[in-house]
Amino acid sequence: MKIEASFITSAACAGDLPRDGLAAIALVGRSNVGKSSLINALVRQKLARTSAAPGKTRLANVYRVAHGSAPPIFLVDLPGYGYARSGSAGFEDVAADVFARKPAALLLVDSRHPGLESDRAAWEWVSSAAAEAAVVATKIDKLARGERIRALRQLESVYGAVLPVSAATGEGMDELWNLIDKLATPVPRSSNSRPHRNRTARPHPTRRLRSGSAPNKVEGPRK
């Protein structure tokens, strides 16, 4: 399968985001969840830079990716939450700008630490603010078989369907591409129907994080 990928820009505000009209998928997750490593494994090249200092990045990195015969899309790698060195403003400000465009979204959670309160809070607003959303469990290769089964059961009890992946071994990359294709091509709805997640008003995602999950608080190991 042919994969094309390129870095487009680092966005600090809405004016920095591309206006090409391509479908976009926002990647949301804690600072040490492995978003950059996952992007590199997905596109099979060292495209995204990994940081040795969690919480340092305060920009949304935008990549244009395409695989096979599928149309190109933007992957929008948001700053990580949960370990912001300068408070939560870096994540919340750019997240508000990105989600104002109603992209699809993938919430990345560390399979070794299922059920973290910050991840639960993030899923609440991601599932309401995004056009479509799904959960991906990273670093699944770090778990032994029994640990893996227990972790996935716990994750599924919180989020429903969860896709386990490993940037180190490549496990789940084909399934992740299939999921991305599905999210980037939402099922058309009739003019009389309304999406289930939008039936009731929800708080703005940034307000949800301020009040619920304390994104600048470290939860669990930072390895």
N, C-alpha and C positions, 0 to 999 in steps of 0.2 A: 504494500500500500504506500503510495507516494504521499509524503507529508511536506507541506510548505509552511514555514513560520518565520515571522520577523517581528522585531521590537518596533513599536510605533512611537510611543511617547510616555513620559511620566507626568501624570496630571495632578495638579494641586487644587483645581477648581473646575467648575462646569465648562468654562471657556477653553480649557485645555483638552477636553475630550473630543475624539474624532466625530465628525458629522457626516460620515460616508453612507449612513443608512444601513450598515450591516447589522445583523443580529449580534447581540452581545450577551456574554455569560460572565457574571461577576463571581469571583472566587473569594469566599469569606472564610476566615478561620483564625484561631489564636496565632500569636506571633511565632510559635515554635512548632506548628502543626505540619510543616513541610510543603507549603504551597509552591515555592520556587523549585524544589526538587521534583515535585509532581509534574509541573509544567515541562521541565527538561526531559523527564521520562516519557511524557505524552508525545512530545514533538521530536524525540530522539536526537536532541542536540542540546548543547549548553547555551540556552537562550536566556533564561532567567538567572539573575545573580542571587546566590544564597548569602545570607548575612550571618556573621558570627556574633552580632549584637542584637538580640531580640528586641522588638519595639522601636528600633531606630528609624525605620522607614515611615514617612508620613505622606507618601504619594501613592497614587494608583498607577501601577505599571500596565500599559495596554499593549497587547500582542495581537497580531493578525495571523490567524492560523487557518489552514485548509488541509483536508486529507481526502484522498481518492477523488471521487466525482462530486463530493459534497461542496456546496458554496462556502466561501470563506466567512469566518466570523471573527469577532473580537473576544479575546479572553482578557478580562479586567481584573488584575490581581490587586485587591485592596490591601491597605496596611493591616497588619495583624492586630487583633485586640487581645487583652489579657495581660500584656506586659509593656504597656506604653510608657516610655521613659519620661515623656513630657505630659503625662495625663492622657485623657481620652480624646482630646480635641482633634488630634491628627487623624484618628480613625473616623470619628463621627462626622467631621466636616466633609471629607471627601466621599464618605459613604452616602451622605445625604444627596450630594450632587449626582453620584452614579445611579442611585436607586430612583431618583426623580425621573429617569428615563425608562423605568420599568423593564430592566433587563431580566433574563432568566438568571438563576443563581445556583451555585453549588456550595453548600456548607461543608467544610472539611473539618473532621474531628479526629483526634488521636485515638486509635483503637485501644491503646494501652490505658486510657483514662476516660472510660465511658461515663456519661451522666454528669459532667461538670456543669455547674450552675451557669457559668458564662456561655457555654455552648447551648444550653437549653434556652436561655434568654435570646441568644442570637437566632436560634431557629424560629422563635416566636415572631420576630420581626421580619426575618428573611422570607418565611413562608407567606407572610401577608404583604410585604412590600414588593416582592419579585413577581414577574409574570408567571413563571414556573420555577419550581425549586426541588432540589434533591439533596441527599446527604451521602458523603463519601468518607469512609473510614480509612485513614492513612496508616502507614507503618505496620501493616498487618503481619509482615514477615518477622517482626520483633516478638511475636507471641507463639508459644508452643501450642500444639493442637488443642489441648484441653482449655488453655487460657483463651484461645481464639474463639472456641465455641461459646464460652461463658460471656466474653466481651460482646460478641455479635448479638447474642440473645438479649443482653442488657441494652445495647444500642437500639435494637429493633423494638424493644418495649417502650422506648422514649420517642423514636423518630419514625417508626414504621420501617419501610424498606431502606436498607443501607447497603452501599456497594463497597466491599473491602478491596483495597489496592495497596501496592507496594512500589514505590519509586525505585527501590534498590533491586528488586528481582523482576520487575515488569508485570507482576501479577495484576490482572484487572484492567490493563491499559486498553485492550480491545473493547471490553465492556464499557469502559469510561467514554471512549469515542462514541459508542452507540448511544449512551446516555446523553452526551453532549448534542448529538444530532437530534435526539428526541426533544430536548429542551429548546434547541434553537428553532424547531419547527413545531410550534404549538398547534393543537387541534383547533380548527376554526369553530367559532361559536355563533349561534344564530343571534339575530338582533334582539330577541326576546329573552335570551339567557344571560345569566350573570355568573361569573366565577365564584365558586364556593368560598374561597378565602376572602372575597371582598364583600360578603353580605353584611358584615358589621364593620363599623369604623374602627380602625386600629390606631394606636399612637404612632407617631413618627418614629422611624427606627432609631434615631439618635436619642430621643427621649426615652425610649424603651431601655436602651443601654445605660443611660444615666441613672434611671430609677431602679433598674432590676439587677444588673450583673456586674457593676463595678469593673469595667474593662481594664483598668490600670492595676488590678490586683492579680498577683501571680497565683495560679492554681495548679498544683501538681509539679512534678519535676520538669526542668527546662531542657532536658536532653533531646 
